[in-house]
Amino acid sequence: MVIVKEIRIKCNYCTIHYSYGNGATSNIINNFRTKHLDKLENEELCDRPLNNDSSEDNFDTDSEEINKKKRKKTSISDNFASATAIAITLDLWTSIQCLPYLGVTSHYIDSVFNLKSAPIAVKHLPGQHKKEKIKDELLDLMEKWSLADKVFGFVSDHASNVIDIAFNKNNSLNQNHPTNKYNIVQFGCATNLLNLFIKNITKFTKINGELDIVNFGNIFSNQLNLAQNSLNIKNHQLIKDVTPRWNSTYLTVERVYEQADAIDEALKSKELCRKFDVFKLNEEEKESMQEIIIVLSCFYDATVILSGS
């Protein structure tokens, strides 16, 4: 990027000029994210302020930071070279800006028998996340880091687009390297499986209807806050149950149970016009929630242990 006439920014890739009023960089960052992510080669896109001391200056490239990243990459490569076996974990997600990403992390034992982990990619992955596309990206990363002969297995969730990816990857590696015999093993994430199980068992309880209370808007939140203060109950917001988020159901139920009296009090307010009386919790429902919390807390503890490093 080059600063043009102090308050205009010119993109070096597409030559479009962007406003640079008051040091704002949102337009430039969005231009990179939507049009030039392939130019970044997996480097993190930082919302770094621009250097506008002169209309002829380039962006401050922060050479020290770049050198630091290069040294880190060299260190990781050296560790890979000395490791006898490497496992990788992968995950796909969508950012707040609705941009799809693939994250890949390596795990290995170092020379003094310490378990080490190192991220090797957080890569923009546009388009549909089909098996073939994910497989090709993983193969590319393995070649780039010279891991084809080191990786013995990888861990993924249980999504349909990654279930058989190890089989496809082994076929591709054996075709590209006919002198070797590759048999990379795929492991399903145990924590992910636990939480899928939780989602299934809660379908057979009354809990889902009771938890609709957390979807109310600002008016209810305000009344809940007033009720909490009146009853001297902790000022905790309700937690929304989000399917992909681990332990989400447990945390939601636990919070609703904690705030049950405040919720009932808030529902009495004139501002809500008694529209939501159906969501008041009776004693039987509270007892049911208490039992569910006891059961789900076991899964919560197991998830914390399994996902710990």
VENFENKA-V713537 format. One record per residue. SS is DSSP state (H for helix, E for strand, L for the rest). PHI is phi in whole degrees, 0 to 359 (* if undefined). PSI is psi in radians with two decimals (* if undefined). Layout:
{{SS/PHI/PSI} {SS/PHI/PSI}}
This chain:
{{L/*/2.51} {E/232/2.34} {E/282/2.25} {E/242/2.14} {L/54/0.64} {L/66/-0.69} {L/247/0.18} {E/235/2.47} {E/245/2.33} {E/251/2.21} {L/282/2.23} {L/292/-0.35} {L/269/-0.76} {L/242/0.02} {L/63/0.22} {L/284/2.48} {E/264/2.43} {E/233/2.62} {E/292/2.54} {L/228/0.86} {H/283/2.33} {H/58/0.49} {H/75/0.21} {L/287/2.38} {L/241/0.14} {H/301/-0.74} {H/297/-0.71} {H/291/-0.76} {H/298/-0.76} {H/296/-0.62} {H/299/-0.77} {H/297/-0.79} {H/294/-0.61} {H/269/-0.42} {H/238/-0.43} {L/230/0.44} {H/298/-0.53} {H/294/-0.37} {H/282/-0.29} {L/277/-0.32} {L/51/0.92} {L/70/0.05} {L/288/2.54} {L/290/2.33} {L/275/1.92} {L/262/2.47} {L/278/1.14} {L/272/2.37} {L/297/2.65} {L/272/2.71} {L/262/1.86} {L/247/0.63} {L/294/-0.49} {L/212/2.59} {L/290/-0.22} {L/260/-0.07} {L/287/2.61} {E/272/2.99} {L/302/2.56} {L/290/1.96} {L/279/-0.18} {L/54/1.20} {H/300/-0.57} {H/295/-0.70} {H/294/-0.71} {H/297/-0.77} {H/296/-0.63} {H/296/-0.73} {H/294/-0.68} {H/295/-0.72} {H/295/-0.68} {H/296/-0.75} {H/296/-0.70} {H/296/-0.71} {H/297/-0.75} {H/296/-0.74} {H/298/-0.70} {H/296/-0.70} {H/294/-0.68} {H/298/-0.70} {H/296/-0.59} {H/272/-0.25} {L/284/2.47} {L/272/-0.44} {L/209/2.55} {E/224/2.39} {E/250/2.63} {E/231/2.59} {E/244/2.56} {E/225/2.64} {E/210/2.57} {E/238/2.37} {E/207/2.98} {E/244/2.31} {L/284/3.03} {L/301/-0.55} {L/278/0.17} {L/65/0.55} {L/257/2.24} {E/279/2.44} {E/226/2.66} {E/245/2.18} {E/248/2.32} {E/230/2.26} {E/234/2.46} {E/259/2.66} {E/220/2.32} {E/202/2.91} {E/259/2.22} {L/277/-3.06} {L/294/-0.36} {L/251/0.40} {L/66/0.65} {L/258/2.40} {E/285/2.18} {E/239/2.61} {E/228/2.51} {E/211/2.24} {E/289/2.39} {E/244/-0.19} {E/192/2.43} {E/230/1.71} {E/243/2.33} {E/295/2.29} {L/229/1.38} {L/290/2.85} {L/83/-3.01} {L/288/2.47} {L/271/1.27} {L/275/2.76} {H/305/-0.81} {H/298/-0.68} {H/292/-0.77} {H/296/-0.73} {H/300/-0.78} {H/296/-0.68} {H/295/-0.73} {H/293/-0.72} {H/298/-0.72} {H/298/-0.75} {H/294/-0.69} {H/296/-0.68} {H/291/-0.73} {H/299/-0.68} {L/262/0.11} {L/57/0.87} {L/253/-0.03} {L/305/-0.66} {L/268/0.02} {L/252/-0.64} {E/286/2.17} {E/254/-0.30} {E/190/2.86} {E/216/2.73} {E/247/2.35} {E/220/3.04} {L/280/-2.90} {L/252/0.45} {L/292/2.62} {L/296/-0.45} {L/278/-0.03} {L/233/-0.05} {L/303/-0.82} {L/255/0.37} {H/292/-0.53} {H/296/-0.73} {H/300/-0.81} {H/295/-0.66} {H/292/-0.73} {H/300/-0.73} {H/299/-0.77} {H/293/-0.76} {H/296/-0.72} {H/293/-0.54} {H/286/-0.68} {H/283/-0.47} {L/230/1.28} {L/297/-0.35} {L/281/-0.26} {L/252/2.80} {L/240/1.90} {L/261/2.39} {L/216/1.12} {L/289/2.31} {E/263/2.45} {E/254/2.32} {E/244/2.32} {E/281/2.45} {L/294/2.11} {H/295/-0.67} {H/293/-0.73} {H/300/-0.71} {H/295/-0.71} {H/302/-0.78} {H/287/-0.51} {H/295/-0.66} {H/296/-0.73} {H/299/-0.78} {H/300/-0.63} {H/287/-0.74} {H/289/-0.51} {H/286/-0.26} {L/295/-0.43} {L/263/0.25} {L/244/2.99} {L/278/-0.01} {H/296/-0.59} {H/299/-0.74} {H/294/-0.67} {H/293/-0.52} {H/278/-0.10} {H/299/-0.30} {H/302/-0.51} {H/285/-0.17} {H/269/0.04} {L/291/2.77} {L/273/-2.77} {H/296/-0.58} {H/300/-0.79} {H/294/-0.70} {H/301/-0.70} {H/295/-0.76} {H/293/-0.62} {H/297/-0.72} {H/297/-0.72} {H/296/-0.73} {H/294/-0.68} {H/299/-0.78} {H/295/-0.70} {H/294/-0.66} {H/263/0.04} {L/58/0.78} {L/255/2.57} {L/308/2.39} {L/280/1.19} {L/257/2.34} {L/284/2.66} {L/290/2.64} {L/253/2.27} {L/277/2.40} {L/281/2.00} {L/245/2.09} {L/308/-0.86} {L/287/-0.23} {L/275/2.14} {L/299/2.45} {L/64/0.20} {H/299/-0.77} {H/297/-0.80} {H/301/-0.83} {H/294/-0.61} {H/294/-0.85} {H/298/-0.78} {H/301/-0.74} {H/290/-0.73} {H/298/-0.72} {H/296/-0.74} {H/299/-0.65} {L/260/0.25} {H/305/-0.82} {H/294/-0.70} {H/293/-0.65} {H/297/-0.82} {H/299/-0.70} {H/293/-0.73} {H/296/-0.62} {H/291/-0.25} {L/278/-0.20} {L/294/2.59} {H/295/-0.55} {H/299/-0.54} {H/271/-0.13} {L/54/0.52} {L/56/0.45} {L/292/-0.48} {L/244/0.49} {H/301/-0.44} {H/299/-0.38} {H/269/0.04} {L/295/2.45} {L/265/2.13} {L/274/3.06} {H/296/-0.64} {H/296/-0.73} {H/293/-0.67} {H/295/-0.72} {H/296/-0.70} {H/298/-0.74} {H/295/-0.66} {H/297/-0.71} {H/294/-0.73} {H/297/-0.69} {H/298/-0.73} {H/299/-0.76} {H/292/-0.85} {H/291/-0.42} {H/296/-0.53} {H/296/-0.74} {H/292/-0.63} {H/300/-0.84} {H/298/-0.71} {H/295/-0.69} {H/297/-0.75} {H/298/-0.73} {H/292/-0.80} {H/292/-0.60} {H/269/-0.04} {L/286/2.74} {L/254/*}}
